[in-house]
Amino acid sequence: MTIRTSQSTVTFARSFQIDGMDESQPPGDYRVDMDEELLEGLSFLAYRRVAALIHLPAISRPQNRIQVVRVAPAEFDAMIQFDMAAANRMKSS
């Protein structure tokens, strides 16, 4: 099984909650590592996302302690969609 990891920065406009964590996370830019595994047996290269790793706290916050939280890809997508919908509601108000 071949795994590849890509890194990106995701901006949350509003605070958000991660399943399994008591406190919500403040808005800001967060470093995210996305793990994908190679789907074998195909005649072309294809990957499936298997995990999102969110680095806490936000990049703009003091970083005395860094925590990496593993999030299922579907949960990560839902967090992004919820944040985008909330930001769009704020703009239209």
C-alpha positions as CSV (number, residue, x, y, z in Angstrom):
1,M,0.0,0.0,0.0
2,T,1.5,3.3,-1.1
3,I,0.6,6.5,0.9
4,R,1.2,10.0,-0.2
5,T,0.8,13.1,1.9
6,S,0.1,16.6,0.6
7,Q,0.1,19.7,2.7
8,S,-2.1,22.8,2.5
9,T,-3.4,25.7,4.5
10,V,-7.1,25.9,5.2
11,T,-8.8,29.1,6.4
12,F,-11.8,28.8,8.7
13,A,-13.8,32.0,8.8
14,R,-15.7,30.9,12.0
15,S,-14.9,28.8,15.0
16,F,-15.3,25.0,14.4
17,Q,-15.7,21.8,16.3
18,I,-13.7,18.6,15.8
19,D,-15.4,15.4,16.9
20,G,-13.9,14.1,20.1
21,M,-12.5,17.5,21.3
22,D,-14.2,19.4,24.1
23,E,-13.3,22.9,23.0
24,S,-14.1,24.6,19.7
25,Q,-11.2,25.9,17.6
26,P,-11.0,29.6,16.8
27,P,-11.2,31.0,13.2
28,G,-7.9,31.2,11.4
29,D,-5.5,29.5,9.0
30,Y,-4.6,25.9,9.8
31,R,-2.0,23.6,8.3
32,V,-3.6,20.4,7.0
33,D,-1.8,17.2,5.9
34,M,-4.0,15.0,3.6
35,D,-3.0,11.3,3.4
36,E,-4.1,9.4,0.3
37,E,-3.5,5.8,-0.5
38,L,-2.9,4.4,-4.0
39,L,-5.7,2.3,-5.4
40,E,-4.0,-0.7,-6.8
41,G,-5.1,-2.9,-9.7
42,L,-6.3,0.0,-12.0
43,S,-4.9,0.8,-15.4
44,F,-4.3,4.4,-14.2
45,L,-3.1,6.1,-11.1
46,A,-5.9,6.9,-8.6
47,Y,-5.8,7.8,-4.9
48,R,-8.3,7.7,-2.1
49,R,-8.2,10.1,0.8
50,V,-7.8,8.2,4.1
51,A,-7.1,10.9,6.6
52,A,-6.8,14.6,7.2
53,L,-4.3,15.7,9.9
54,I,-5.1,19.2,11.3
55,H,-2.3,21.0,13.1
56,L,-3.5,22.9,16.2
57,P,-3.4,25.8,17.1
58,A,-4.0,28.1,14.0
59,I,-0.9,29.3,12.3
60,S,-1.5,32.9,13.6
61,R,-1.7,31.8,17.2
62,P,1.2,31.4,19.6
63,Q,2.5,27.9,19.2
64,N,3.9,26.8,22.6
65,R,2.4,23.4,22.1
66,I,1.4,21.8,18.8
67,Q,-1.2,19.1,18.5
68,V,-2.0,17.1,15.4
69,V,-5.5,15.8,15.2
70,R,-6.6,13.0,12.8
71,V,-9.9,13.6,11.2
72,A,-11.8,11.4,8.8
73,P,-12.0,12.8,5.2
74,A,-15.8,13.0,5.3
75,E,-15.7,14.9,8.6
76,F,-13.1,17.3,7.2
77,D,-15.3,17.9,4.1
78,A,-18.3,18.6,6.4
79,M,-16.3,21.1,8.5
80,I,-15.2,22.9,5.3
81,Q,-18.8,22.9,3.9
82,F,-20.3,24.2,7.2
83,D,-17.7,27.0,7.4
84,M,-18.3,28.0,3.8
85,A,-22.1,28.0,4.3
86,A,-21.8,30.1,7.5
87,A,-19.4,32.6,5.7
88,N,-21.9,32.9,2.8
89,R,-24.8,33.5,5.3
90,M,-22.7,36.3,6.9
91,K,-22.1,38.0,3.5
92,S,-25.8,37.9,2.5
93,S,-27.0,39.4,5.8
